[in-house]
Amino acid sequence: MWTHVEPVHAVTYFHPRARAAYEAVGLRGYWRGYFAGRAAPLGPTEAAPVIAAFFNFAPPMVTRALPAVWRLATPQEALRARLTGAVQALAELTYELPEAHLAEAAELLEEAAGAVEPAGRVLGAANAALPRGEYPLARLWQAATTLREHRGDGHVAALVAAGLDPVETLAWRVAVDMPRQNLLGRGWSEEQWHAARGRLAECGWLGSDGEPTDLGRAGFQAVEDATDLAAARPWQALGPDRTDRLRELLEPMARACHTVIPENSPIGLPALRS
């Protein structure tokens, strides 16, 4: 389900209408819109909670954005901008789908999002507490975002439990399957990247050649399994038949959203699985 929900959420990062909506409220520059929009459900927060919740950004990069962005736009303005941009993007991408299709998908996705467990999931809980959207695309995007952040919170918990820090996690992804240039925007220095690779080698996750070891692959698969387990409750609540129906409804939307998401995107979104 992540491969079907994540593309719907991700238009907020990659569609030009989303960027334009942030710029319209004074959030010029990609990272101002990103940090303000994603952190806005938490209120006018300082950098420290965002460093913790977002996990994989270097602290100095976050502190350059927060709390300064709140002098440009309030959290309420940032929330309106991110929803406006996302809805406009989805409207452009799904214009061929009937209104009934979108409404049914929104209903099922909202029901799943209503079953998220907020305890220990800061971003998931903050998004779940936002007001329900008025129209199907607004409801659909907000529910997808709640589910996405709920899953992400569980993933961060699994990484922490596995003893991985943010830059080690990024260095591992580069060693496995992601071009390094996709992740250089996270703000880590060359020295920090080098030290992280060294720590992964010391714990046996990378070999002397920098390639993943069997121990490392097994360790990270355990992280992925823990992430899936922590994200399962909404789909268990929805039940297998209605989850299958929702996947069917999301399929054309997710495929349309993939057209604006770079193939080698920094969110590591795989090809859509039917």
N, C-alpha and C positions, 0 to 999 in steps of 0.2 A: 504493500500500500504506500510505502514511502516513495517509491518511484512514480506513483500516480499523484500523490499530494504535493510533493516538493516542487515540481514544475509550476503548479498553479501559484504557490507562494512566491516562487523565485522571479516572477515577472517584475516584482518590485525592485530587483537589483539590475535588471538587464534591459527593460523596455524603455525607449526614450520618453514615453509619456510619464513614466514614473519619475524619471530625472527632472522633467519639466515641472511636475507638480511640486517637487521640493524646491526648485529654484524660484517658483512663483511666491513662496513664503519666505524667501531670503536665504535658503540653504543652498548656496552655490558651491559647486565642487562635489565630486562623488562622495567622498568620505564624510562630509558634513551631513548630507542627506542620509547616508547609511547609519551613522551612529545616532543621529537624532531620531530617525524613523524607528529603528529597531529598539532603542532604549526608551522611547517615549512612553510605552505602557508602564514603566517604572516611576514615572513622574520626573521632576527636575533633579535628577540624581547627579551626584559627583562621579568621578571616574572609577573609584574603587569597586563599587558593586558591578559595574559594567566589565571591568577587567576580569573579575571573577566569573561572571555569567557568560560572557562571550568566549572566554577561555583562550583562544588561540592568537590574540593580538598582543604585541609587545606593549607593556604598560605605558611607555612614553608616547606611543601613537594614540592611545586612548586619551591620555591626559591633555594632548594637544587639542582634542575635539571637545572634551567634556571638562567642566560645565560650560565652556564658552559658547557652544551652539545654542544654549537657552537664551542668550542675549540676542540671537538672530530670530529665533522662533520659539514659542512656548511648546511644551509637550503636546498640548491640545492642538495647536496649529500643525505640528509635525504629524500627529495622528491623522488629522483630516487630510493632509497632503499625501501621506502614504496610502490611505484608502482611496482617495480620488485617483491617484496615479495608477494604482493596481486595478481599479475597476475600469478605468479608461483603457488600460492595456488589455484586460480580459475581454472587454466589449469588442475591441478590434480583432482579437484572435478567435472569438467564438461567435461571431455574428451570424454564421450559418446554422447554428444550433437552435432548435425551437425553444421558446420560453419555458415550456413545460419540462424540457430536458434539464435546463439550468435550475429550475425551481426544485425538481425532485433531487438533483444532486446536492443542492444547498440544504434541503431538509435532512438528508441522510448524513451529510458531512457535519452539520450542526449537532445532530444526535450523537455522533461519535465524539465530537469535541466536548459535548456536555458530560461525557463520562471520563474525562481526563482526571488523574489523581494529582491535585495541586501540591501536596506535601513534598517538600524538597525540590520542587521544580519552579524556580523563580520566574523564568520567562514564560513558561507555559501557563502558570497561574495568573500572571499579570495580563496576558492576552485573553485568557478565559474570562477575566473579570470585565472586559470592555463591553460596552453596549452592543446589542444585536443590531446588525445592519438592516436597513429598510428594504433594500432590493436584493434579488437573488444573487447577483454577482458580488455585491458587498458582503452578504452573509456567507457566500461560498469562500471568498478569499479570506475573511477573518477566521472562519472555522479551519481552513487549511493551515493558516498561520499558527493558530493555537496548537493544532496537532503537530505541526513541524517543530515549534519551540519546545513543546512537551517532550518530543522524542529527543531533541537536542540536549535538553537538561539531563535526561537519562544517560545519554552518550557521554557527557562530561563526567557524570558520576562514575561511569564504568572506567573511563580513562584515569580518573583520580585513584580509584580503587586498584587499578593495575600498576600504579606508581609512575605513570607517564605525565610529564609536564607538557605545556603547550608546544614549545619548540621541538621537543622530542617527537611529539605526535605528528607535526608537520614534516619533520625529517624522515619519519617512518613512511608517510604517504609518498614522499618523493622517491624513496628507495623502492617502493612497491609498484606504484602505477600512475604517478602524477608528475608532469613536468614542473621542475622547480620554479620556473618563471611565473607559474600561476599563483604561487604562494609568497613571492617576494614582497608583495604589498602589505604583509602583516606587520612589518616594522622591525623584524629581528636583524641583528647585525651579522656579518660574515663570521665573526668570532663565536657568536652564540649558535649559529648553524653548525659550525665545526665542532664545538663542544658537545652539542646534542648528539651528533653522529658518533662522537667518541663514547658517550654514555650508553648509547644503544649497542655499541660493540662490546663495551665492558659487561653489560648484562646478558650478552649472548643473542641479542635480537638481530644484529648485523654481523656478518663475517668480516675477515680482514680485507676482503675485496669490496666491502660496502654493500654486498648483496644480502637480502633477507635470509635468515636461517630458518630451519624447520621450527626451532624453539620460538623464534619471533613470530612466524606465521601462526603457530598454535596460540600464542599469547594474545595476538590481536584478534584472532577469530573468537577467542573467549570474550573479548571486549565487545565485538559485534553481536555475539549471542546474548550477552547481558543487556545490550542496548535494545535488541528486539524484544526481549522478555519485559523490560521496563516499559516499552511502548505498546504492549499488547492489550491493555485493559479496554481502551475505546473500541477496538475491533471485536473483542470478546463480548462487550456489551451490545454491539450492533448485531452480532450473530453472523454465521458464515453465509447465509443466503443473501442478506441485505448488504453485507460487505462485498460479496461478488457483484451484486447489482450496482453498488456504488463504483466499484472498479470499472465496470462496463460503462457507466455514465461519464466517469472521469477520463476514460481512454482518449477520446477525440480532443478533449481540452488539453490534456497533458501533452499530446503529440503536437498540438498547435503551439503550446508554450515552448516546447523544445526548439521551435524555429527561431526564437530570439535568445536562447541560452547558448553561449559558446560551447562547442564540443568539449574543449578542455577548460571548463569553468573552475574557479577556485572553490566551489562548493562540492566538487567531486561527484556530480550527479551522473549516474550511469545511464546507459541506454534504457529506454522504457521496456519493462518486462510485462508481457500480457498475462 
